[in-house]
Amino acid sequence: MIYGAGVTDDAPLSDTEIDDRMRAAERALGSAPGETVPGNTALSAARDALKLLRLGLMTASENAERKKDPAKPTFP
């Protein structure tokens, strides 16, 4: 699915759908550096922020699942 200005569906997104969109944002940013120091700084910050947001989402999702089913094994 391509996410763009034409997306008007306001249905709630699952954690998986949110992660998919954040991955798409990471791919859209690519790995090329910016031409200027400010541009490169913005790209680096955005890439780092997306990584941290995805990690936080994954951790929160796993914690929520564990609360639903405490018998599930925990992984460090």
N, CA, C and O atoms as CSV, one atom per row, in Angstrom:
chain,resi,resn,atom,element,x,y,z
A,1,MET,N,N,0.846,-1.183,0.000
A,1,MET,CA,C,0.000,0.000,0.000
A,1,MET,C,C,0.884,1.235,0.000
A,1,MET,O,O,1.910,1.265,0.678
A,2,ILE,N,N,0.500,2.235,-0.741
A,2,ILE,CA,C,1.234,3.490,-0.783
A,2,ILE,C,C,0.477,4.498,0.062
A,2,ILE,O,O,-0.731,4.677,-0.090
A,3,TYR,N,N,1.209,5.152,0.954
A,3,TYR,CA,C,0.599,6.132,1.841
A,3,TYR,C,C,0.863,7.510,1.276
A,3,TYR,O,O,2.007,7.868,0.994
A,4,GLY,N,N,-0.182,8.268,1.115
A,4,GLY,CA,C,0.006,9.602,0.565
A,4,GLY,C,C,-1.096,10.532,1.008
A,4,GLY,O,O,-1.887,10.217,1.897
A,5,ALA,N,N,-1.131,11.673,0.376
A,5,ALA,CA,C,-2.112,12.692,0.734
A,5,ALA,C,C,-3.536,12.214,0.463
A,5,ALA,O,O,-4.482,12.737,1.053
A,6,GLY,N,N,-3.701,11.228,-0.420
A,6,GLY,CA,C,-5.029,10.753,-0.769
A,6,GLY,C,C,-5.633,9.795,0.247
A,6,GLY,O,O,-6.801,9.426,0.123
A,7,VAL,N,N,-4.869,9.386,1.243
A,7,VAL,CA,C,-5.375,8.451,2.244
A,7,VAL,C,C,-6.273,9.214,3.205
A,7,VAL,O,O,-5.820,10.113,3.914
A,8,THR,N,N,-7.562,8.845,3.223
A,8,THR,CA,C,-8.507,9.557,4.081
A,8,THR,C,C,-9.197,8.630,5.065
A,8,THR,O,O,-10.093,9.063,5.791
A,9,ASP,N,N,-8.805,7.374,5.106
A,9,ASP,CA,C,-9.414,6.421,6.024
A,9,ASP,C,C,-8.990,6.763,7.451
A,9,ASP,O,O,-7.799,6.809,7.759
A,10,ASP,N,N,-9.961,6.998,8.304
A,10,ASP,CA,C,-9.668,7.355,9.692
A,10,ASP,C,C,-9.822,6.179,10.642
A,10,ASP,O,O,-9.907,6.371,11.855
A,11,ALA,N,N,-9.859,4.961,10.107
A,11,ALA,CA,C,-9.986,3.779,10.963
A,11,ALA,C,C,-8.730,3.641,11.816
A,11,ALA,O,O,-7.631,3.954,11.358
A,12,PRO,N,N,-8.884,3.176,13.049
A,12,PRO,CA,C,-7.710,2.978,13.904
A,12,PRO,C,C,-6.728,1.988,13.268
A,12,PRO,O,O,-7.135,1.028,12.614
A,13,LEU,N,N,-5.447,2.235,13.470
A,13,LEU,CA,C,-4.401,1.369,12.915
A,13,LEU,C,C,-3.906,0.410,13.987
A,13,LEU,O,O,-3.771,0.772,15.156
A,14,SER,N,N,-3.640,-0.808,13.570
A,14,SER,CA,C,-3.057,-1.781,14.488
A,14,SER,C,C,-1.586,-1.446,14.685
A,14,SER,O,O,-1.017,-0.658,13.929
A,15,ASP,N,N,-0.974,-2.040,15.694
A,15,ASP,CA,C,0.454,-1.825,15.924
A,15,ASP,C,C,1.267,-2.262,14.714
A,15,ASP,O,O,2.262,-1.624,14.370
A,16,THR,N,N,0.854,-3.338,14.072
A,16,THR,CA,C,1.560,-3.821,12.888
A,16,THR,C,C,1.456,-2.814,11.748
A,16,THR,O,O,2.438,-2.557,11.053
A,17,GLU,N,N,0.272,-2.248,11.557
A,17,GLU,CA,C,0.093,-1.246,10.499
A,17,GLU,C,C,0.922,0.008,10.779
A,17,GLU,O,O,1.488,0.608,9.865
A,18,ILE,N,N,0.983,0.388,12.039
A,18,ILE,CA,C,1.793,1.550,12.417
A,18,ILE,C,C,3.264,1.270,12.143
A,18,ILE,O,O,3.973,2.114,11.597
A,19,ASP,N,N,3.716,0.085,12.523
A,19,ASP,CA,C,5.107,-0.290,12.269
A,19,ASP,C,C,5.395,-0.309,10.768
A,19,ASP,O,O,6.453,0.143,10.329
A,20,ASP,N,N,4.459,-0.829,9.992
A,20,ASP,CA,C,4.626,-0.840,8.534
A,20,ASP,C,C,4.795,0.572,7.985
A,20,ASP,O,O,5.627,0.804,7.107
A,21,ARG,N,N,4.019,1.505,8.494
A,21,ARG,CA,C,4.108,2.889,8.014
A,21,ARG,C,C,5.424,3.539,8.443
A,21,ARG,O,O,6.013,4.319,7.696
A,22,MET,N,N,5.874,3.211,9.651
A,22,MET,CA,C,7.157,3.761,10.079
A,22,MET,C,C,8.308,3.171,9.256
A,22,MET,O,O,9.273,3.872,8.951
A,23,ARG,N,N,8.210,1.898,8.900
A,23,ARG,CA,C,9.215,1.292,8.019
A,23,ARG,C,C,9.199,1.973,6.649
A,23,ARG,O,O,10.252,2.222,6.061
A,24,ALA,N,N,8.014,2.268,6.151
A,24,ALA,CA,C,7.902,2.953,4.864
A,24,ALA,C,C,8.538,4.341,4.946
A,24,ALA,O,O,9.180,4.790,3.997
A,25,ALA,N,N,8.362,5.006,6.064
A,25,ALA,CA,C,8.978,6.326,6.247
A,25,ALA,C,C,10.502,6.198,6.268
A,25,ALA,O,O,11.206,7.036,5.704
A,26,GLU,N,N,11.009,5.147,6.919
A,26,GLU,CA,C,12.457,4.916,6.923
A,26,GLU,C,C,12.973,4.690,5.505
A,26,GLU,O,O,14.008,5.232,5.116
A,27,ARG,N,N,12.242,3.886,4.741
A,27,ARG,CA,C,12.647,3.629,3.347
A,27,ARG,C,C,12.595,4.915,2.524
A,27,ARG,O,O,13.460,5.154,1.681
A,28,ALA,N,N,11.578,5.741,2.771
A,28,ALA,CA,C,11.450,6.990,2.023
A,28,ALA,C,C,12.617,7.935,2.316
A,28,ALA,O,O,13.052,8.672,1.431
A,29,LEU,N,N,13.122,7.918,3.536
A,29,LEU,CA,C,14.260,8.760,3.882
A,29,LEU,C,C,15.549,8.246,3.238
A,29,LEU,O,O,16.461,9.019,2.945
A,30,GLY,N,N,15.609,6.939,3.024
A,30,GLY,CA,C,16.794,6.353,2.410
A,30,GLY,C,C,18.015,6.467,3.294
A,30,GLY,O,O,17.906,6.687,4.500
A,31,SER,N,N,19.187,6.316,2.681
A,31,SER,CA,C,20.427,6.369,3.449
A,31,SER,C,C,21.383,7.444,2.937
A,31,SER,O,O,22.489,7.591,3.457
A,32,ALA,N,N,20.964,8.187,1.929
A,32,ALA,CA,C,21.823,9.230,1.370
A,32,ALA,C,C,21.973,10.372,2.373
A,32,ALA,O,O,21.035,10.708,3.097
A,33,PRO,N,N,23.158,10.956,2.403
A,33,PRO,CA,C,23.353,12.108,3.289
A,33,PRO,C,C,22.715,13.357,2.683
A,33,PRO,O,O,22.426,13.404,1.488
A,34,GLY,N,N,22.505,14.353,3.518
A,34,GLY,CA,C,22.017,15.632,3.030
A,34,GLY,C,C,23.155,16.426,2.403
A,34,GLY,O,O,24.320,16.228,2.747
A,35,GLU,N,N,22.819,17.319,1.489
A,35,GLU,CA,C,23.836,18.164,0.850
A,35,GLU,C,C,24.418,19.193,1.800
A,35,GLU,O,O,25.564,19.616,1.647
A,36,THR,N,N,23.624,19.595,2.783
A,36,THR,CA,C,24.073,20.616,3.728
A,36,THR,C,C,24.133,20.022,5.124
A,36,THR,O,O,23.548,18.971,5.384
A,37,VAL,N,N,24.831,20.687,6.010
A,37,VAL,CA,C,24.908,20.220,7.398
A,37,VAL,C,C,23.516,20.213,8.032
A,37,VAL,O,O,23.156,19.224,8.671
A,38,PRO,N,N,22.719,21.276,7.883
A,38,PRO,CA,C,21.373,21.237,8.474
A,38,PRO,C,C,20.512,20.111,7.890
A,38,PRO,O,O,19.783,19.435,8.616
A,39,GLY,N,N,20.606,19.919,6.573
A,39,GLY,CA,C,19.828,18.850,5.943
A,39,GLY,C,C,20.266,17.476,6.428
A,39,GLY,O,O,19.432,16.615,6.707
A,40,ASN,N,N,21.565,17.275,6.528
A,40,ASN,CA,C,22.077,15.995,7.000
A,40,ASN,C,C,21.693,15.761,8.459
A,40,ASN,O,O,21.364,14.642,8.851
A,41,THR,N,N,21.739,16.822,9.254
A,41,THR,CA,C,21.347,16.713,10.669
A,41,THR,C,C,19.871,16.322,10.782
A,41,THR,O,O,19.508,15.485,11.608
A,42,ALA,N,N,19.033,16.927,9.956
A,42,ALA,CA,C,17.596,16.606,9.980
A,42,ALA,C,C,17.356,15.160,9.578
A,42,ALA,O,O,16.563,14.461,10.209
A,43,LEU,N,N,18.042,14.707,8.526
A,43,LEU,CA,C,17.887,13.311,8.095
A,43,LEU,C,C,18.334,12.345,9.172
A,43,LEU,O,O,17.645,11.366,9.457
A,44,SER,N,N,19.486,12.613,9.775
A,44,SER,CA,C,20.005,11.732,10.830
A,44,SER,C,C,19.052,11.670,12.015
A,44,SER,O,O,18.788,10.598,12.559
A,45,ALA,N,N,18.538,12.835,12.410
A,45,ALA,CA,C,17.606,12.884,13.541
A,45,ALA,C,C,16.325,12.132,13.222
A,45,ALA,O,O,15.801,11.411,14.071
A,46,ALA,N,N,15.812,12.293,12.001
A,46,ALA,CA,C,14.579,11.598,11.612
A,46,ALA,C,C,14.785,10.088,11.608
A,46,ALA,O,O,13.932,9.341,12.087
A,47,ARG,N,N,15.917,9.637,11.067
A,47,ARG,CA,C,16.196,8.194,11.042
A,47,ARG,C,C,16.297,7.639,12.458
A,47,ARG,O,O,15.734,6.588,12.764
A,48,ASP,N,N,17.019,8.353,13.315
A,48,ASP,CA,C,17.163,7.904,14.704
A,48,ASP,C,C,15.822,7.896,15.427
A,48,ASP,O,O,15.516,6.961,16.167
A,49,ALA,N,N,15.020,8.941,15.211
A,49,ALA,CA,C,13.713,9.023,15.868
A,49,ALA,C,C,12.813,7.869,15.437
A,49,ALA,O,O,12.129,7.275,16.271
A,50,LEU,N,N,12.804,7.548,14.150
A,50,LEU,CA,C,11.972,6.439,13.671
A,50,LEU,C,C,12.410,5.118,14.282
A,50,LEU,O,O,11.571,4.298,14.655
A,51,LYS,N,N,13.727,4.903,14.388
A,51,LYS,CA,C,14.219,3.671,15.007
A,51,LYS,C,C,13.756,3.568,16.456
A,51,LYS,O,O,13.300,2.512,16.894
A,52,LEU,N,N,13.873,4.667,17.197
A,52,LEU,CA,C,13.466,4.661,18.597
A,52,LEU,C,C,11.960,4.496,18.751
A,52,LEU,O,O,11.498,3.789,19.647
A,53,LEU,N,N,11.194,5.145,17.880
A,53,LEU,CA,C,9.734,5.003,17.935
A,53,LEU,C,C,9.315,3.563,17.652
A,53,LEU,O,O,8.423,3.034,18.315
A,54,ARG,N,N,9.955,2.929,16.670
A,54,ARG,CA,C,9.622,1.539,16.350
A,54,ARG,C,C,9.979,0.624,17.512
A,54,ARG,O,O,9.219,-0.285,17.846
A,55,LEU,N,N,11.136,0.860,18.130
A,55,LEU,CA,C,11.541,0.054,19.275
A,55,LEU,C,C,10.558,0.234,20.430
A,55,LEU,O,O,10.176,-0.739,21.081
A,56,GLY,N,N,10.151,1.473,20.682
A,56,GLY,CA,C,9.182,1.739,21.744
A,56,GLY,C,C,7.842,1.079,21.479
A,56,GLY,O,O,7.227,0.525,22.391
A,57,LEU,N,N,7.387,1.134,20.235
A,57,LEU,CA,C,6.125,0.494,19.870
A,57,LEU,C,C,6.207,-1.014,20.076
A,57,LEU,O,O,5.290,-1.626,20.624
A,58,MET,N,N,7.316,-1.606,19.630
A,58,MET,CA,C,7.487,-3.052,19.766
A,58,MET,C,C,7.504,-3.452,21.248
A,58,MET,O,O,6.866,-4.431,21.633
A,59,THR,N,N,8.220,-2.710,22.059
A,59,THR,CA,C,8.305,-3.009,23.490
A,59,THR,C,C,6.942,-2.873,24.156
A,59,THR,O,O,6.532,-3.743,24.925
A,60,ALA,N,N,6.244,-1.788,23.861
A,60,ALA,CA,C,4.920,-1.574,24.456
A,60,ALA,C,C,3.937,-2.657,24.012
A,60,ALA,O,O,3.131,-3.131,24.813
A,61,SER,N,N,4.000,-3.046,22.744
A,61,SER,CA,C,3.108,-4.096,22.239
A,61,SER,C,C,3.370,-5.423,22.926
A,61,SER,O,O,2.439,-6.137,23.297
A,62,GLU,N,N,4.653,-5.749,23.094
A,62,GLU,CA,C,5.006,-7.002,23.765
A,62,GLU,C,C,4.562,-6.984,25.221
A,62,GLU,O,O,4.071,-7.989,25.734
A,63,ASN,N,N,4.733,-5.847,25.888
A,63,ASN,CA,C,4.296,-5.743,27.288
A,63,ASN,C,C,2.785,-5.894,27.405
A,63,ASN,O,O,2.291,-6.534,28.333
A,64,ALA,N,N,2.056,-5.310,26.470
A,64,ALA,CA,C,0.593,-5.428,26.486
A,64,ALA,C,C,0.172,-6.874,26.249
A,64,ALA,O,O,-0.760,-7.362,26.889
A,65,GLU,N,N,0.851,-7.558,25.337
A,65,GLU,CA,C,0.546,-8.969,25.078
A,65,GLU,C,C,0.832,-9.814,26.311
A,65,GLU,O,O,0.065,-10.718,26.643
A,66,ARG,N,N,1.933,-9.520,26.986
A,66,ARG,CA,C,2.311,-10.277,28.172
A,66,ARG,C,C,1.272,-10.115,29.273
A,66,ARG,O,O,0.995,-11.058,30.014
A,67,LYS,N,N,0.697,-8.922,29.382
A,67,LYS,CA,C,-0.335,-8.691,30.396
A,67,LYS,C,C,-1.596,-9.491,30.073
A,67,LYS,O,O,-2.293,-9.958,30.974
A,68,LYS,N,N,-1.884,-9.645,28.768
A,68,LYS,CA,C,-3.060,-10.435,28.366
A,68,LYS,C,C,-2.826,-11.914,28.644
A,68,LYS,O,O,-3.737,-12.620,29.077
A,69,ASP,N,N,-1.598,-12.386,28.395
A,69,ASP,CA,C,-1.269,-13.802,28.536
A,69,ASP,C,C,0.041,-13.941,29.300
A,69,ASP,O,O,1.102,-14.067,28.689
A,70,PRO,N,N,-0.022,-13.920,30.651
A,70,PRO,CA,C,1.192,-13.961,31.445
A,70,PRO,C,C,1.991,-15.268,31.299
A,70,PRO,O,O,3.141,-15.342,31.731
A,71,ALA,N,N,1.389,-16.285,30.698
A,71,ALA,CA,C,2.099,-17.557,30.513
A,71,ALA,C,C,3.101,-17.498,29.370
A,71,ALA,O,O,3.943,-18.387,29.244
A,72,LYS,N,N,3.025,-16.464,28.531
A,72,LYS,CA,C,3.953,-16.337,27.413
A,72,LYS,C,C,5.350,-16.110,27.951
A,72,LYS,O,O,5.536,-15.398,28.938
A,73,PRO,N,N,6.343,-16.720,27.295
A,73,PRO,CA,C,7.717,-16.505,27.755
A,73,PRO,C,C,8.163,-15.073,27.471
A,73,PRO,O,O,7.733,-14.448,26.502
A,74,THR,N,N,9.037,-14.574,28.344
A,74,THR,CA,C,9.588,-13.240,28.135
A,74,THR,C,C,10.991,-13.374,27.596
A,74,THR,O,O,11.732,-14.279,27.979
A,75,PHE,N,N,11.345,-12.485,26.722
A,75,PHE,CA,C,12.663,-12.493,26.136
A,75,PHE,C,C,13.381,-11.214,26.534
A,75,PHE,O,O,12.820,-10.125,26.411
A,76,PRO,N,N,14.603,-11.333,27.004
A,76,PRO,CA,C,15.342,-10.128,27.420
A,76,PRO,C,C,15.694,-9.248,26.246
A,76,PRO,O,O,16.314,-8.200,26.424
